[in-house]
Amino acid sequence: MPKVTFHRDGTVSTVAVTADSNVMRAAVENGVDGIVGECGGQAMCATCHVYVREPYLATVPPLSEDEDEMLECTAAPRDELRSRLGCQLRLGGALEEVEVDVPDTQL
């Protein structure tokens, strides 16, 4: 079963998810602080911004144009290598596990 590990302010939360779920939905459904997901996963708000941890960068799918554009609107600074929208990181297949850092703010 796929899993996501969230790191925020020294707290670590690991949650198991069903295949084809995404990082944003995993956070919202499991009460992980710091992920808002205001648009419900439509890549239209950037309130599910996360920083993918280095060991997992090779396994996440490439940025789409829409995601790249929304990452310019994040409340926390964008990291050109690690910033992603959680709603665009689907679990399952090549991405069975991922660890992310949650920014201090989303709004």
HUQUIZI-V227777 format. One record per backbone hydrogen bond with DSSP energy under -1.0 kcal/mol. NH is the residue of the N-H (numbers start at 0). CO is the residue of the C=O. If there is no record, write none. Layout:
# HUQUIZI-V227777
nh=NH co=CO
nh=NH co=CO
This chain:
# HUQUIZI-V227777
nh=2 co=95
nh=3 co=14
nh=4 co=97
nh=5 co=12
nh=6 co=99
nh=7 co=10
nh=10 co=7
nh=12 co=5
nh=14 co=3
nh=16 co=1
nh=19 co=90
nh=20 co=17
nh=22 co=85
nh=22 co=88
nh=25 co=21
nh=26 co=22
nh=27 co=23
nh=28 co=24
nh=30 co=27
nh=31 co=26
nh=35 co=46
nh=36 co=46
nh=39 co=36
nh=49 co=83
nh=50 co=100
nh=51 co=81
nh=52 co=98
nh=55 co=52
nh=56 co=53
nh=58 co=55
nh=67 co=63
nh=68 co=64
nh=69 co=65
nh=70 co=66
nh=71 co=68
nh=72 co=69
nh=82 co=78
nh=83 co=49
nh=85 co=47
nh=87 co=84
nh=88 co=85
nh=90 co=20
nh=91 co=94
nh=94 co=91
nh=97 co=2
nh=99 co=4
nh=100 co=50
nh=101 co=6
